[in-house]
Amino acid sequence: MIRVGFLINFDHLKWLGGTYVIKNLIYCINLHSKNDIEPVLIIKKKLSRNEKKEFKDIKLLQTNFFYNQNLFTRVYNKFLIFVFGRSKSYDNFFIKNKINILSHSNALSNSLFLGRKSMIKSLPFLADLQYLHYPENFSFKNILLRKLNIIMCALHSSKIILSSYDAKKDLKKVSKKGHAKSIVHQFIFRSPKKNEILSLSYLRKKYKISGNFFYLPNQYRVHKNHIIVLKALNYLKKKNKLNDLLVLSTGHSEDHRKINHFDSIRNFISKNNLKKNYKYLGIVPFNHVLSLIYHSVALIHPSKFEGRSSPVEQAKSIGKKVILSNIKIHIEQKPNRAKYFDPDNFLRLSSIMFRSWNTYSNIKEKKFIKNAYKKNKYDLLNYYTEYLKIIKNI
């Protein structure tokens, strides 16, 4: 059996999508592995009550070995890897804990590549190269560090895992060696269990809502493009087409690259009297996210850039209709029930929302859900088989 460790500097408020991807892959391994792979999540010793619940079905290796390292120690170990091809202390840690492969360490921040001479194979995960497309969203220092991390991963990791072919094309522009080492493993999500889906009546009471709703689960970063949804809402309201239309939104409200972004969103809502039509629920538990997708008219994902969208994959696992910006990755993800719009065209978006709202049928939705659950079983097996092939051929 191959013992695979997963190490990410988990911060649930900043990288929710990444957390869900890792949890889902580990679930998939545990579901289908026949003594091929044993996944182990390497995580800090002190966990909150919510974190303990979140990881209760996952084998944990709790340690502060990585999480308490100061800047000097981290830089020193990377220096050893760069000059000598390995860090003895890193290798000893993994050998002591019988970890054969380190998978999905984040290739853009807090990355852990173990070196070309390391006894442990490493597979850093590269979600996207957004800075190539929207450099204005990053500082010069941040871009430099990201480029350096990618180059180091190319030199000192065994393989680099990407979530899309679009990202693979971008990687070639930065590092031909990294591109040659890269493997595309497109993550998917398992269909939620029945007991994970909360009732519609519970959600209505919990979040003080009534009637139907669209769902927009995105962190409030500029490129996520919430403003286009608000413009579409405002247009529909002014035209007196859908005064009762409601969009529910969840996710982290801070964008460290543009501190006032969330305030500008709230100002637009207030200025155009959209408080009854657009409701921000904050950061909600994962089963609430799944339940909101499940009961929504459709999931809206207006982003201008993605590596691969977790909400889209979650919607696919349920069979939910998705209203998507027509960026390359959304098209690559191939959701069966997708309607596309130009991310700058609020009129096209408003037209799709209007039709979706007026044609929504709960009875028809149940048929789509049933079919999606059947397909998901096959997709999960294929997802695991592809990952096993990567691990065995590393």
C-alpha positions in Angstrom: 0.0 0.0 0.0 1.2 3.5 -0.9 0.8 5.9 2.0 0.1 9.4 0.6 0.2 12.5 2.7 -1.7 15.7 2.0 -0.3 18.9 3.5 -1.9 22.2 2.9 -1.7 25.3 5.1 -5.4 25.1 5.8 -7.1 28.4 6.4 -10.8 27.7 5.8 -11.7 31.4 5.5 -9.3 32.0 2.7 -9.3 28.9 0.6 -12.6 27.1 1.0 -12.5 25.6 -2.5 -9.1 24.1 -1.9 -10.2 22.5 1.4 -13.2 20.9 -0.3 -11.1 19.6 -3.2 -8.7 17.8 -0.8 -11.4 16.4 1.4 -13.3 15.2 -1.7 -10.3 13.4 -3.1 -9.5 11.7 0.2 -13.2 10.6 0.4 -12.9 9.2 -3.1 -9.7 7.3 -2.3 -11.3 5.8 0.8 -14.3 4.8 -1.2 -12.6 3.0 -4.0 -9.1 2.0 -2.8 -8.5 -1.7 -2.5 -5.4 -1.5 -0.4 -3.7 0.6 -3.1 -3.5 4.0 -1.4 -3.8 5.1 2.2 -4.5 8.9 2.4 -3.3 10.8 5.4 -4.1 14.5 6.1 -1.2 16.3 7.8 -2.6 19.0 9.9 -1.9 21.2 12.9 -2.3 19.7 16.4 -4.8 22.2 17.7 -8.1 22.0 15.9 -11.3 23.9 16.6 -14.6 22.1 17.3 -15.7 22.8 13.7 -12.5 21.6 12.2 -12.7 18.3 14.2 -16.2 17.8 12.8 -15.0 18.6 9.3 -12.2 16.1 9.3 -13.9 13.4 11.5 -13.9 10.8 8.6 -10.3 11.4 7.6 -7.1 9.8 8.9 -5.1 12.6 10.5 -1.5 13.1 11.3 -1.6 16.0 13.7 1.7 17.8 14.1 3.1 21.3 14.5 6.3 20.4 12.6 5.3 22.5 9.6 2.8 24.9 11.1 5.1 26.4 13.7 8.1 27.0 11.5 9.4 30.6 11.5 10.5 32.4 8.4 14.2 31.6 8.9 13.5 27.8 9.1 11.3 27.8 6.0 13.8 29.8 4.0 16.7 27.6 5.3 15.0 24.4 4.2 14.1 25.8 0.8 17.8 26.8 0.5 18.9 23.3 1.3 16.5 21.9 -1.3 17.7 24.4 -3.9 21.4 23.8 -3.3 21.6 20.2 -2.3 18.3 18.8 -3.7 16.8 17.8 -0.4 16.1 18.8 3.2 17.2 16.1 5.7 14.7 17.3 8.4 11.8 17.2 5.9 12.8 13.7 4.6 13.2 12.4 8.2 9.7 13.7 9.1 8.0 11.8 6.2 10.1 8.7 6.7 9.4 8.6 10.4 5.6 8.8 9.6 5.9 6.3 6.7 4.7 8.8 4.1 5.8 7.6 0.6 4.4 10.5 -1.4 3.4 14.1 -0.6 0.4 15.1 -2.7 -1.4 18.4 -3.4 0.9 20.8 -1.5 -0.1 24.3 -2.8 2.3 25.3 -5.6 1.5 29.0 -5.3 1.8 29.7 -1.6 3.4 27.8 1.3 4.4 25.3 -1.3 6.4 22.2 -0.3 8.5 20.6 -2.9 10.9 18.1 -1.4 13.8 18.3 -3.9 15.1 16.3 -6.8 17.2 14.1 -4.5 14.5 13.6 -1.8 13.6 10.1 -0.8 9.9 11.2 -0.8 8.0 12.0 -4.1 6.2 15.3 -4.1 3.2 16.4 -6.2 2.4 20.1 -5.7 -1.0 21.3 -6.8 -1.3 24.3 -9.1 -4.8 25.7 -9.2 -4.3 28.4 -11.8 -2.0 31.2 -13.1 -4.4 34.1 -12.8 -1.6 36.7 -12.6 -0.8 36.1 -16.3 -4.3 37.3 -17.2 -5.0 39.8 -14.4 -1.7 41.2 -13.2 -3.4 44.2 -11.8 -4.9 42.0 -9.1 -1.4 41.2 -7.8 1.5 43.2 -6.4 5.0 43.0 -8.1 6.3 41.0 -5.1 3.4 38.6 -5.2 3.9 37.9 -8.9 7.6 37.4 -8.4 7.1 34.9 -5.6 4.5 33.0 -7.6 6.8 32.7 -10.6 9.7 31.6 -8.3 7.5 29.0 -6.6 6.5 27.5 -10.0 10.1 27.4 -11.2 11.2 25.7 -7.9 8.3 23.2 -8.2 9.4 22.5 -11.7 13.0 21.8 -10.6 12.4 20.0 -7.3 9.0 18.1 -7.5 8.3 14.8 -9.1 5.2 16.0 -10.9 2.9 19.0 -10.9 -0.9 18.4 -10.7 -3.1 20.8 -12.6 -6.9 21.0 -12.5 -7.4 22.1 -16.1 -5.9 22.0 -19.6 -6.4 25.8 -19.6 -3.9 26.0 -16.7 -1.5 23.6 -18.5 -1.4 26.0 -21.5 -0.6 28.9 -19.1 2.1 26.9 -17.3 4.0 26.4 -20.6 4.4 30.2 -20.8 6.1 30.3 -17.4 8.1 27.1 -17.3 8.6 24.6 -20.1 10.1 22.2 -17.6 7.1 22.6 -15.3 4.8 22.0 -18.3 6.7 18.8 -19.2 6.2 17.6 -15.6 2.6 18.6 -15.3 -0.4 16.2 -15.2 -4.0 17.3 -15.5 -6.3 15.7 -12.9 -9.7 17.4 -13.2 -11.3 17.3 -9.7 -14.9 16.5 -9.3 -17.3 16.3 -6.3 -19.3 13.4 -4.9 -23.0 13.8 -4.8 -24.1 14.7 -1.3 -25.7 12.1 0.9 -29.4 12.5 1.7 -28.7 13.4 5.3 -26.4 16.2 4.2 -29.1 18.0 2.4 -31.1 20.3 4.7 -34.8 20.8 4.0 -36.0 23.9 2.2 -38.2 24.8 5.2 -35.1 24.8 7.4 -33.1 27.0 5.1 -36.0 29.5 4.8 -36.3 29.7 8.6 -32.5 29.8 9.2 -31.8 32.6 6.7 -35.2 34.3 6.9 -36.1 33.9 3.3 -39.3 33.0 1.4 -40.0 31.7 -2.1 -37.4 30.6 -4.7 -33.8 31.9 -5.1 -30.7 31.8 -7.2 -27.5 30.9 -5.4 -24.1 32.7 -5.9 -21.4 30.9 -3.7 -18.2 33.0 -4.4 -15.6 34.8 -2.3 -15.8 38.5 -2.8 -12.8 39.0 -5.0 -12.9 41.4 -7.9 -12.5 38.8 -10.6 -15.4 36.8 -9.2 -17.6 39.5 -10.8 -20.5 39.8 -8.4 -21.3 43.2 -9.8 -22.6 41.8 -13.0 -25.3 39.9 -11.1 -26.3 43.0 -9.3 -26.5 45.0 -12.6 -28.7 42.2 -14.0 -30.9 42.3 -10.9 -31.2 46.1 -11.0 -32.2 45.9 -14.7 -34.9 43.4 -14.1 -36.3 45.3 -11.1 -36.3 48.6 -13.0 -38.2 47.0 -15.9 -40.7 45.6 -13.4 -40.1 42.1 -14.6 -39.2 40.3 -11.4 -39.6 42.3 -8.3 -39.7 39.1 -6.1 -36.4 37.7 -7.6 -33.9 36.8 -4.9 -30.2 36.0 -5.1 -28.5 34.4 -2.1 -24.7 34.8 -1.7 -22.1 33.2 0.5 -18.3 33.3 0.9 -15.5 35.3 2.4 -16.1 39.1 2.1 -12.5 40.2 2.1 -10.2 40.8 -0.9 -6.8 41.7 0.4 -5.9 42.9 -3.1 -8.7 45.4 -3.1 -9.7 46.2 0.5 -12.8 48.3 -0.4 -14.3 45.9 -2.9 -17.0 44.5 -0.6 -18.0 48.0 0.5 -18.5 49.0 -3.1 -20.8 45.9 -3.6 -22.8 47.0 -0.5 -23.0 50.5 -1.7 -24.4 49.4 -5.1 -27.0 47.3 -3.3 -28.1 50.2 -1.1 -28.0 52.8 -3.9 -30.3 50.7 -6.1 -32.6 49.5 -3.4 -31.7 45.8 -3.9 -31.6 44.6 -0.2 -34.8 42.6 -0.7 -33.4 41.0 -3.9 -29.8 40.2 -2.9 -28.9 38.7 0.5 -25.4 38.0 1.7 -25.4 35.1 4.2 -21.7 35.2 5.1 -19.6 32.0 5.4 -21.8 29.0 5.9 -21.1 25.3 6.7 -20.4 23.1 3.7 -23.7 21.1 4.0 -25.5 24.5 3.9 -23.6 25.3 0.6 -24.7 21.9 -0.9 -28.3 22.4 0.4 -28.5 25.9 -1.1 -27.3 24.6 -4.4 -29.8 21.7 -4.2 -32.8 23.9 -3.6 -31.9 26.8 -5.8 -33.5 27.7 -9.1 -29.9 27.7 -10.5 -26.4 28.3 -9.5 -24.8 31.5 -10.9 -21.1 31.7 -11.4 -20.1 35.0 -13.2 -16.4 34.8 -12.6 -13.9 36.4 -15.1 -11.2 33.8 -14.3 -11.0 30.4 -12.6 -8.6 27.5 -12.4 -11.5 25.1 -12.2 -14.7 26.0 -10.4 -15.6 24.0 -7.3 -19.2 25.4 -7.2 -19.7 24.3 -10.8 -18.5 20.7 -9.9 -20.8 20.7 -6.8 -23.7 21.7 -9.0 -22.9 19.0 -11.5 -22.9 16.4 -8.8 -26.4 17.3 -7.9 -27.7 17.9 -11.4 -28.4 21.6 -10.9 -28.8 24.1 -13.6 -25.8 26.5 -13.8 -25.7 30.0 -15.3 -22.0 30.6 -16.2 -19.7 33.3 -17.7 -18.4 32.0 -21.0 -14.8 31.8 -19.9 -12.6 28.8 -21.2 -12.6 26.8 -18.0 -16.4 26.9 -17.6 -16.7 25.5 -21.1 -14.0 22.9 -20.3 -16.0 21.7 -17.3 -18.9 20.8 -19.5 -21.9 21.0 -17.2 -24.9 19.4 -18.9 -27.4 22.1 -17.8 -25.3 25.2 -18.5 -26.4 28.6 -19.9 -23.6 30.9 -20.8 -23.2 34.7 -20.9 -20.4 37.2 -21.6 -19.1 38.2 -18.1 -19.5 41.9 -19.0 -23.0 41.5 -20.5 -25.6 42.0 -17.8 -28.5 42.1 -20.4 -27.7 38.6 -21.5 -27.4 37.5 -17.9 -30.7 39.1 -17.0 -32.4 37.4 -19.9 -31.2 33.9 -18.7 -32.2 34.7 -15.1 -35.7 35.8 -16.2 -36.3 32.7 -18.2 -34.8 30.3 -15.6 -37.0 31.9 -12.9 -40.2 31.6 -14.8 -39.6 28.1 -16.1 -38.4 26.5 -12.8 -40.2 23.3 -11.8 -39.4 21.4 -8.7 -40.9 18.2 -10.2 -38.5 18.4 -13.2 -35.6 19.1 -10.9 -36.0 15.8 -9.2 -35.5 14.0 -12.5 -32.3 15.8 -13.2 -31.1 15.1 -9.6 -31.8 11.4 -9.9 -29.8 11.2 -13.2 -26.9 13.1 -11.8 -26.6 10.8 -8.8 -26.4 7.8 -11.1 -23.7 9.4 -13.3 -21.7 10.6 -10.2 -21.0 7.0 -9.1 -19.2 6.3 -12.5 -17.4 9.7 -12.4 -16.0 9.1 -8.9 -14.6 5.7 -9.9 -13.0 7.2 -13.0 -11.6 10.1 -10.8 -10.0 7.6 -8.4 -8.6 5.4 -11.2 -6.9 8.4 -12.8 -5.4 9.4 -9.5 -4.2 5.9 -8.8 -2.5 5.8 -12.2 -0.7 9.1 -11.4 0.5 7.7 -8.0 1.7 4.4 -9.5 3.6 6.0 -12.4 5.3 8.8 -10.4 
